[in-house]
Amino acid sequence: MKFSLLFKANYFSKFSKAPVICKLVGRKVLDGVGQPTLEVEIYCINKNYEKRICSTVISSHSQILENALSEATEDDEKERNDSVNTAVEWVNDSLNTMLRDLKPTDQCKVDKILGEYFTKKAEEKKEIQKEDEEEATLSLPSCVPSATALSGGKKAATIGKKVSGAERTIPPAEPVESVLCGSLAIGGTSLAIAKAGATISRIPLYVHIALLKQDQYSQLQDSPKEMTVPLPMVSLLNCGKFSPGKLKLMKEIMLIPPVQLSLKQSIERVLDIQREMMRLLEPACKGPSPQLADRKKGGARNTGKKVLPPAIKRISHLGCLITGCDNLEQPLLLMQTACNNIGLELGTDMYLAINCAAHELIDYDRQQWNNICCALGSKCYLIAEDAATSISKLITDQDTNLPKCSGIVLKYINQTKVSDLIELTGLSHGQRHITILGSPDGESSDDSLVDLAVGLGAKFIKLGGLCRGERVTKYNRLLAIEEELAKNRTLRFEASFEFIDFAEEPQPEQLSDEPPPPEQDSLPPQPSQPVLQVQNLTAQLAQDSPLT
């Protein structure tokens, strides 16, 4: 009798009304580094009952400020709190009303509403700023004495500087793109809706994302027959914070496993290298520093040298070891020595990736970036990271807003929507750009980023190091997906690395009578972007072709 009732209940449930959204709940929570961020919960009416379907925590847009002044840190904390509080208000008020009674499986319709709401809020902010500027202009005094009048009719000369008419001026830096306060609500709600759609459809989120992408670019309605797992870019060293001067360009050193290894084998190999590196660093950490030895003896001598902290005991917010270096070769030779000690060869058994953080060091000149691409593009990947912060701009015009590069790192932050990522990855694949999904500095324990990377077909995923719970959670999710795909016999291994020879690409059309220099764009100068070079780097950079 009981079995008969259950059978009837399951049978008639097929004819019940599809679940619809009945409530959105936004709340302020903490991310992996203790900073405030946004959580969005989705409630649906399912079989006449209100039910909590899922929740998601979106990563904060703010970067982790290192060695910043107290004033800058306070301003950053205030901006972050204001943004999260506004996002919570948007979710609980406006978005809760606008998305009610919609199907969570209708991602395109939900994202369209979210995009229109964000555009409206952005226009309102512009109007307020315009009114404030007009009021500030009216409040200025009508007559302000000029510098010439105050100096008796003669302009004061610049002291200690020779002025030359032929002096070359550096193009000014582009203004930092402002982030609309509360924009976290858009990205958080869109991702929460996607998770709800997957839960209701009783499929994993990565399959749901793959189906959404498939619906947009093909007529197939079935699940993908094969899927690949993106290769991890595992951060092993963070050597920019304690390095002197321009050595800070070595911000991150990462390891990338060869394509023929499974993810489980890759992580085990990276852990072996990490353990050997810690063993190599351990002797230098056991002995007391010269300053500590002098203090114990009662001496007051000060050598003036900055003592590096023990790397083995310091873990950065990226989940990797922190160490300093006196020259560029040190961390690379350390990595090479660790690999040699355990019988691995760089460039064959493991590959290197370097986050050069070029936007922090190089002058703002797009031509420099083009020259680097032409020189190294056929030997390694050159990846733009900070160039891809504005997903909406990249969708609108990639030629203008994206410099020449092998690929881009996409981060799910701010007003980014799931539909935006689907559209942008489709455009990138059509233009031979590889796609990397990366986690921001302020990461949370939500592992949805991994499902997004697998469902979108990203080639790499940049999650940080194999430490800190919020980052290890994502590696565990990636392992679980690989096991599930292998069990279902739908796992496809990635092909070998293929590089782009930018020097052989056709030159842009000349827009003037005078022939400009090679690779000269007619666009205004753009800021140089961070470089992720996937190559076999030792003491001599870019000498041999890597990844062969």
N, C-alpha and C positions, 0 to 999 in steps of 0.2 A: 504493500500500500504506500509506504514512504517513497519507494523508488518511483512509483507511478506518479505521485505528486511532483517529485523533482523533475521528472521527464516533461510533464505538462508545463511546469513553470519555465523550464529552459526553452520549450517549444514556443510558448506565447511571448517570451521575452524578445524574440526576433521581430515581433510586430509592434513593439513598444516604440514610443517616440524617442528620437535620437537625443542624447544628452545635450543640454544647452547651458551656457554660463549663467549663473545666478548671482555670483558675488566674487569680487576681487578684494583681497586684503593685503595691504602693504604695511610693513613694519621695519623699524630700524634695528639692524643687527651688526655684529662685528665680523670683520674679515680675518684672514690669517695672521695679520700683523697687529690686530687690536684696533683697527680703524673702523669707523662707522660705514656701513653700506646698506643696500636695500634688499629686502626679501619680499617676494610676491607670491601669494597663495591663490589658487584657483579653486572655486567651488562650483559644482554643477548640479542641476536637477537631473537625477538619474532614476528612472522608474518611480517618479513622484516623490523622491526623497532628496533632500539636500545632502551632498556628499563632498568632502574635501578630496580633490583629485590629486594635486601635486603642489609643489612649491619650488622656487628657484632663487638663488642668491647671485646677483650680478656683481662682477668685480668692479671696484671703484676705478674711476678714470684717472685719479691723481697718481703721479709718480712718487716713489719714496725719495724724499730729499735727503741726500747724504752730505754731511759737513755743512749744512745750511745754517744761516744766521737764525737767531731765535725769532726775529721779526718775521722772516720768511716762513718759518715753521708755524708760527701762530696764524699767519694769513692763510696758509694752506689748510690748517685744521678748521678755521672758520669757514672757508670756502667749501670744504668737504661736508661739514655739518649742515650748512645752509642748503647744499645741493640734495643731500639725503632727506632732510626734513621736507623740502619742497616736493621731492619725488614721492614720499609717503602720502602727502596731501593729494597729489594728482591721482595716485592709484585708488585711494579710498573715496575720493569724491568724483571727479570728472570721468575718469576711465571706468570706474565701477558702474556708472550709469550708462555710458556710451556702449559698452561691450555686453551689457545684459541681454540675454535671450539669443546670443549668437552661438553658433556651433564652434567648439574649439578646434574642430578639424578643418575649418575654413580659414587657413592661415593667411591667404592673400587678402581676404576681406578685412580681417582683423588688422593686418599690417597697414592696409590703406587708411583705415580710420586712425590708427596711431600716427601715421605720417602726417595726415591732415591736421591732427591736433597739435603735433610738434611745430608744424609750419605756422599755425595760428599763434602759438605761444612765442615763437621767434619773432614774428611780426610785431606782436605787442611789446616785446622788449625793445625792438628797434624804435618804435614810436616813443616809448618812455625815454630812451637815450637821446632821441632827437629833441624832445621837449626840454630835457635837462641841459642840453648844449645851447639851445636858444635862450633859456633863462640865464645861463652863465654868461653868454655874450652880452645880454642886456644889462647885466649887473656890473660889467666892466666900466671903469671911468672913460669918459669920452676923449680926454686928452692925456696921453702918456708921453712924457719927455723921452726923446730918443737918446741912444747912447752917444751919438755925435754931439747933441746939444749939451749933455752933461759933462762932456770932456772938453768943452770950449771950442767946438767946431772941428776938432781933430779926432779921428778914430784911434783908439788906443791900440798900440801894436801888441802882437802876441809875444809874450816874454818867453825866451828860451826855445823858440821854434822858428825855423826858416820857412817862409812861405814861397812856394814855387808855383808859377802858373801852369807848368806842365806836370805837376804832382798828380800821381794816379790815385784816384779815390776808390775806396772799396765800396761796392754796392751795399746799401743798407740791408739789414736783415729783415725778412718778411715778418710782419707782426704775428705774434702767437695767436692761433685760432682760438677764439673764445668758446667756452663750453657753456651752453645754456643751463642755468640753474634748474635742476629737476629732471634733466634729460635721462637720468638713470631709469626713470619710470617707463620710458618707451622701450629701451632694450630689455629691461627686466620683465615687462609684461609680455612682449613678443616671445621671448624664450619660454616663459611659463605657459603660454598658450600652446606652443609647440610640444612641450612635455605633456600637457593635458591631452592634446590630440593623439599622441602616441599611446598614452595610458588607456584612453577610451577605445582606441583601435586594437589594443592588446598586442602591440608590437614594440620592439626597442626603439628608442629615440633616433638612433643612427639610421635605422631602416625607414622611419617616418621622414627624416630629412632627405634621404636618398629618393624616396617616392615623390616628395615635393619638388625636388630638382628635376626628376624624370618627367613629371607632369608639365613642367615649364618648358622643357627642351625636347620632348618627344611625345608621341602619342601612346606609348606603352603604359599600361596600368598595373602590370605585375611587378612583384618585388624583383630587385636586381639579381641576376643569376650569380654574379661574382662581385666581390668587393675587396678592396685592399686596405691594409692598415698602414697609416702614415709612419714614416721613419722618425724616431724621436731624436731631437737635438738636445742632448743631455748636458746641462751646464756642470762643469767640473771645477772651474776656478773663477773667482771674481777678484781680479787683480788690479782694478782701477782705483779703488778708494784709497789705498795706502801706497800708491806708486807716485814717484815724483814727476812733476812737469808733464811733458807731452807723452810720457809712458802711460798716461791714463787712457790713451786710445785703446789699450788692451782691456776693455771693460769686462768681457766674458770670454772664456775659452770653453768650447763645447766639443763633445764627441758625437760622431754620427756613425752608426754601425753599417757594415756592408749589407746590400739588399738581400743576399742569399741567406742571411740568418733570420731565425724567427725572433719575435720580440722578446720572448723569454731568454733566449740565448744572448741576445744583444744586451739586455739589462745585466745578466750575469757577467758578461765580459766587461761592461763599464764598471761594475762594482769591483771586479778584480783589479782593474787599473786604478780605481779610487783608493782601494786598500793599499796598493803598492806605493802610491803617491803619499799617502799619510805615513807610511813606514819611512819613506825617504825624508819627509819633513820632520819626523819625530826627533831625531838627534839634535837638530837645531833648536828644538823647543824645550829640551830638557835642561840645558845649562842656563844659569841666570844671566840676565843682560848686564852690560858694563855698568849701567846706572845703578842697578840693584846691588851689584857687588860693592860699588863705592859707598852706597848708603849703609850697607852692613858694616863696612870698615870705619864708618864715621867720616869719610871724606866728603868734600863738597865740590869735587871736580865735576864739571859739566862739559861733555864732549861736544854738545850742540847737535849731535846726530839723532835722527828720529828712529826709535827702536820699533821694529815691526812686531805686531802682536803675534802670538803663536797661532799659526794657520790651522793647526789641528784642532784647536778649541773654538774657532770662530766660524760660524755659519751665517751666511748672508740671508737676506729676505728672499733671495732667489733659490735657496736650498742648496748652496754649494759652498766650498771652502773659500775663505778670504785669505789672500796672501798679497804681499808686496813684491816688487821686482825692481832691480837696479837697471836693467836693460831689457830690450825686447826679446832677446834670445832665452833668457832665464826660464820663463814658464814653458816655452816650447821645448827646450832641452829637458826640462823636468818631466814633461809629458812623454817625450821620446824615450828617456831613460826608464821610466816606469813601464812602458810597453815592452822595451827590449828585455827587461828583467824577467818578465813573465812570458817571453817567447812570442810577442806580437810585433807586427811591423806596421808602422803608420803608413797610410796610403794603400794598404792592402787588407789588413785585418781590422783596421779602424781608421776613420777619417776625422780631420779637425775642422772646426768652424770657429771663426773669430768674430766677435762683436766689437768692431773698431770704434763705435760711437763717434763717427766722423762729424756729426752735426754739432758736437761740443768743441771741436778743435779747428776744423777747416773753414776758411773764408767762404762766404756765401757766393758760390759760383757754380752754375750748372755745367759749365764747360769742363771743369775739373772732374766731375763725376762721369761725363761722357768719355773723357780721355782714359779714365781707369777702366771703364767697361770695354773699350776698344783694346786695351793692352792685356786685360786678364780674362775677358769674357769667355774665350775659348778654352781656358784652363780650369775655371772654377765657377761656382755660382756667386753672383753679387746680388745681395738681397736688400731691398729697401724696407725699413721697418717703420721709422717715424713718418715716412711719406704716406703711409697707408692709414693714418689715424682717422682721417675723414672719409668714411666709406661712401657717403652721399656724393662727395666731390669726385671720387674715382669713378662712380657709376655715370655721373653726368658727362665727364670728359677725361678719359684716361690720358690722352696725348698731352694735355696741358698740365694736369695735376699729378702725373706720375713720371719721374725721371726714367731714363733708360736703365733697365735692370733685368736680371734673370727672373725675378719674382718678387712677391710682396708678402710681408707678415701682416696678417689680419688679426685684429684684436676685437673681441666682442665687448664693447664698452659704449657708454652714453646712449645716443639715440639710434644705434645700429639695430636693425631688425633682421629677423631670420630671412625674410624675402630679399633683403639687401645683400646678404652673404651669398645666397643662391644665385642672384643675378650677377654679382661681381665675379664669383668663381667661374661662371659660365663664360663671361667675357674674357677673363684671364686665360683660360684654357684655349680659347680661340686665337689668342695673340701669343701663344707659346710661353706665357708666363707661368711659372710654377706657383702653387699656393701653399703658404705656411700659416697655420693657425697658431697664435702665440698667446700665452697668458700674460696679463699686465703685472706690474710690480705688486699692487695690492690685490692679492689673489684670495679666493674663498675656497671652502671645502666642496663646493658644488662641482661635480664632474661632468656637467653637460657639454663643456668645451670639447671633450674627447669624442662624444657622439657627433657633435657638429663636424669635427675634422674628418671622421670616418664617412659620415653621410655625404659630405661635400666632395669627397675624393681628394683631400689635400695630400700633397706629396710628403711634407714634413709637419711635425708638430713640436712646438717649442714650449716646454712645460717647466723649465728650470732644472734644478738638481734633484738628486735622489734622497733628499732630506726635507724636513718640515712636512707635517701631516697634510696640509692643503695641497701640496704638490705630489706627494707619494700616492694620495687618493686617486689622482688622475692617471698615474702610471698603472695602478691596480685595475682601474676601469679599462684601460687600453689592453691589458693582459686578458681581462675577462672577455672583451669583444673578440680578440684574436682566437681564443679558445672556442668561443661560440661559433665563429665563422668556420673554423677548422672542423668542428664537430658536424656542422651542416654541409660541409664540403663546398662552401661558397667562398673560401679564402683564395685570393689571387695574389701572388707575390709581385712586387714592383719590378719594373724593368731596370736596366742599368742606367747610370747617370748620363745625361746628355746635356752638353753645354752649347751656348749660343755664341757664334763668332760675330760680334757686333761690327767688327771692321769690314766684314763682307756684306753687311746689309746695305741697301740702296740709300744714298744720301738724300736728305730732305731737299725739296725744291727751293731754288734760289729766288728770293723775293726782291732783289735789287740788281742793278746793272753791274755793280762791282762784285766780283766773286768773294764771298766771305771765307774765313778760315774753314777747314774741314770740320764737319759735324757741328757747325754753328747754328743754333736755333734762332728763330725770330722772336722767341718768347722772352719775357723779362727774366733776369737771373732768379733761380730758385735755390733754396738752401740745400747744401749737400746732405746726404742721408747716411745713416749708419750702414756699415758694410758687414755682411756675414759672408766670409769667404770659406767655402768648403774646399779645402785643398790640403795637400801634404806639406805642411809648413814646418821647416826646421830652422836652422840658423839663417839660411838663405831663403828668402821668401819668393814664391812664384818662379822658381827656377825650372822645376820639372812639372810636367803635366800630371795632376793628381787624379784620383778616382779612376784609374785605368784598369 
